[in-house]
Amino acid sequence: MKKTDNVEDVRGCKLLKADKFIDDRGNLCFVEGNDGIPFSIQRIFWIYGVPPGKSRGGHSHSTCSEAIFPLKGHFDIRVTDGINEALVHLDSPDKGILIPNDVWCDLHNFSEDCILVVAASQHYNVEGYCHNYNEFMEKHQK
């Protein structure tokens, strides 16, 4: 597998930039489905309170895409399409990452105060996940 510094080398992944407005009242960031996020948002969830040394993700989705933004703190995310792999550090609420379907991701190195939000293109479906990294790699290296 080829490790890369450019997340866009991983099929369909890209860094996302939220629109940001700053004035004397504070900061406001937003993205919209079918625009800043290239799909219609069907589900939103957030992750926080990840204990030190623990990871999240560790799967791919067969048909669901996700956009992930850190609202507070920071974390690292590793993405791979089975051929290329990239590691991204996310630490600003106006910067996120698009993870398309059929791309493996795992999230780690969470700061103690990390809160991240995920916008998904589909409702939760347990059968749409691949949790076995070896099976994922076998499928994508043929």
C-alpha positions as CSV (number, residue, x, y, z in Angstrom):
1,M,0.0,0.0,0.0
2,K,1.2,3.5,-0.8
3,K,1.2,6.0,2.0
4,T,0.5,9.6,0.9
5,D,0.4,13.0,2.4
6,N,-2.5,14.0,0.1
7,V,-5.9,12.7,1.3
8,E,-7.2,13.2,-2.2
9,D,-5.0,10.3,-3.4
10,V,-7.4,8.0,-1.5
11,R,-10.4,7.4,-3.8
12,G,-13.2,9.9,-3.2
13,C,-11.7,11.4,-0.1
14,K,-11.3,15.2,0.2
15,L,-10.8,17.8,2.8
16,L,-13.9,19.9,3.4
17,K,-14.0,23.6,4.3
18,A,-17.0,25.0,6.2
19,D,-18.1,28.6,5.5
20,K,-17.1,30.7,8.5
21,F,-18.4,34.0,9.7
22,I,-16.7,35.9,12.4
23,D,-17.9,39.1,14.1
24,D,-18.0,40.6,17.6
25,R,-20.6,38.0,18.7
26,G,-18.3,35.0,17.9
27,N,-17.8,32.5,15.2
28,L,-20.4,30.7,13.1
29,C,-19.5,27.8,10.8
30,F,-21.8,25.8,8.5
31,V,-22.0,23.4,5.6
32,E,-25.1,22.4,3.7
33,G,-26.1,19.1,2.2
34,N,-25.8,18.8,-1.6
35,D,-23.4,21.8,-1.5
36,G,-20.5,21.9,1.0
37,I,-21.3,18.3,1.8
38,P,-21.8,16.5,-1.5
39,F,-24.9,14.4,-0.4
40,S,-28.2,14.8,1.2
41,I,-27.8,14.4,4.9
42,Q,-29.9,11.6,6.4
43,R,-28.2,11.2,9.8
44,I,-26.1,13.3,12.2
45,F,-24.2,11.9,15.2
46,W,-21.4,13.1,17.4
47,I,-18.6,11.4,19.3
48,Y,-17.1,12.7,22.6
49,G,-15.5,11.5,25.8
50,V,-13.2,9.0,24.0
51,P,-10.9,7.6,26.7
52,P,-7.1,8.0,26.2
53,G,-5.6,5.5,23.8
54,K,-9.0,4.4,22.4
55,S,-10.0,4.4,18.7
56,R,-13.2,4.8,16.9
57,G,-14.3,3.8,13.4
58,G,-12.3,0.8,12.3
59,H,-14.7,0.1,9.4
60,S,-15.9,1.0,5.9
61,H,-19.4,1.4,4.7
62,S,-20.7,-0.4,1.6
63,T,-23.0,2.5,0.4
64,C,-22.9,5.3,3.0
65,S,-20.7,8.4,2.8
66,E,-19.8,10.6,5.8
67,A,-18.4,14.1,6.4
68,I,-16.6,14.5,9.7
69,F,-15.7,17.8,11.5
70,P,-14.1,18.4,14.9
71,L,-16.2,20.8,16.9
72,K,-13.7,21.0,19.7
73,G,-10.3,19.6,20.3
74,H,-8.5,17.4,17.7
75,F,-8.1,13.8,16.4
76,D,-6.3,11.9,13.7
77,I,-8.0,9.9,11.0
78,R,-6.5,7.3,8.7
79,V,-8.2,6.5,5.4
80,T,-7.5,3.9,2.8
81,D,-9.0,2.6,-0.4
82,G,-6.8,-0.5,-0.2
83,I,-4.2,1.0,-2.6
84,N,-3.5,4.5,-1.1
85,E,-3.5,5.5,2.6
86,A,-3.5,8.9,4.2
87,L,-3.3,10.2,7.7
88,V,-5.1,13.5,8.4
89,H,-5.0,15.6,11.6
90,L,-8.2,17.6,12.2
91,D,-8.1,20.3,14.8
92,S,-10.4,23.2,13.5
93,P,-14.2,23.3,13.4
94,D,-14.2,24.8,9.9
95,K,-12.1,21.9,8.4
96,G,-13.4,18.4,7.9
97,I,-13.0,15.3,5.7
98,L,-15.3,13.5,3.3
99,I,-15.2,9.7,3.6
100,P,-17.0,8.1,0.6
101,N,-18.5,4.7,0.7
102,D,-16.0,1.8,0.4
103,V,-13.2,3.6,2.1
104,W,-11.8,2.3,5.4
105,C,-11.3,4.8,8.2
106,D,-10.1,4.7,11.8
107,L,-10.0,7.6,14.2
108,H,-7.4,7.9,17.0
109,N,-5.3,10.3,19.1
110,F,-8.3,12.1,20.4
111,S,-7.7,15.1,22.6
112,E,-9.4,14.8,26.0
113,D,-11.9,17.6,25.0
114,C,-12.6,16.3,21.5
115,I,-16.1,16.5,20.2
116,L,-16.7,15.6,16.6
117,V,-19.8,15.6,14.4
118,V,-20.5,13.2,11.6
119,A,-23.1,13.9,8.8
120,A,-24.0,10.6,7.0
121,S,-25.7,10.1,3.6
122,Q,-27.9,7.2,5.0
123,H,-29.7,6.1,8.1
124,Y,-27.9,3.6,10.3
125,N,-27.8,0.1,8.8
126,V,-25.7,-2.4,10.7
127,E,-25.5,-4.6,7.6
128,G,-23.8,-1.8,5.6
129,Y,-20.6,-2.0,7.6
130,C,-17.4,-4.0,7.0
131,H,-15.5,-4.4,10.3
132,N,-12.8,-6.8,9.1
133,Y,-9.8,-5.0,7.8
134,N,-8.2,-8.1,6.2
135,E,-11.4,-8.8,4.3
136,F,-11.5,-5.1,3.2
137,M,-7.9,-5.3,2.0
138,E,-8.4,-8.6,0.1
139,K,-11.4,-7.1,-1.7
140,H,-9.5,-4.0,-2.8
141,Q,-6.2,-5.4,-3.7
142,K,-7.5,-7.7,-6.5
